[in-house]
Amino acid sequence: MGLFDVHAHLTDARLAAQEADVLARAEAAGVTTIISNGLNPTDNAAVAALASRSSLVKPAFGLYPVDAVLPEMLAMGEDYAYNRNPCPADEAITWVRDHIDECVAVGEIGLDRYWVPEPLWELQEQRFRELVQLAMDADKPIIIHTRKAERRALEVLIEMGATRVNWHCYSSKVKFGRTIAEHGHYLSIPANARKAQNFSKLLATLPREQVLLETDCPYLGPVRDELNEPANVAVTAALASELWDVPIDAVQTQLEANFEALFGFAP
Ligand SMILES: [Zn+2]
């Protein structure tokens, strides 16, 4: 048992280039489980390969909500700053279906109305629903990325009856974050929570039973312009100890119980 990171991107080239060091620093910080999330078939395959090299890493296979409509976006002449391996959605979803038994969660998936233009929202939602159904049929937890569509994403998940859900990097109103938690969903707090008021407020006010830790590394580090990595979940655990006014051991015990309740195994 130990600390965990439910949302990492260890396959990002910047982290992959120093894989052994990143994993060693995570272990030294007390991290025992890192869930590396896939974005598309190419990335999912890289996540699977990484998980087979390290017992610390558990794979989540997904289809990033922008990647879910990326070929259509590019065909419309839309620009996407992180343009990577556009893959037809049916192929990408089939990939997840074919490998569902190898992952500990389906993610990241969701709705993104920040990058994706309105004419594609319906198509994006249709693909999101397919992936949610796939996860539910296989009894896998779901890791959600949603931007500018939090309300709609929750509606869809409730309508479909999805209960094993973690919201990664939830960045909308704190009050709605508490509504999400009331539905039994989890919210993972990133490592920059001390300086990001929205996240520290969430951490302080969410029911403690619904809180998890993540980094979204290499993004969202606690130190500006410094590459984020899983070891930094310890920074958020320390912040939780302050905000909850309980010893770090009690924070860890609570978080481990939360992780096990969602993922079905101890971190
Ligand atoms: Zn992510």
Boltz pocket constraint, residues with backbone or C-beta under 6 A from the ligand:
constraints:
  - pocket:
      binder: B
      contacts: [[A, 7], [A, 8], [A, 9], [A, 37], [A, 108], [A, 145], [A, 216]]
      max_distance: 6.0
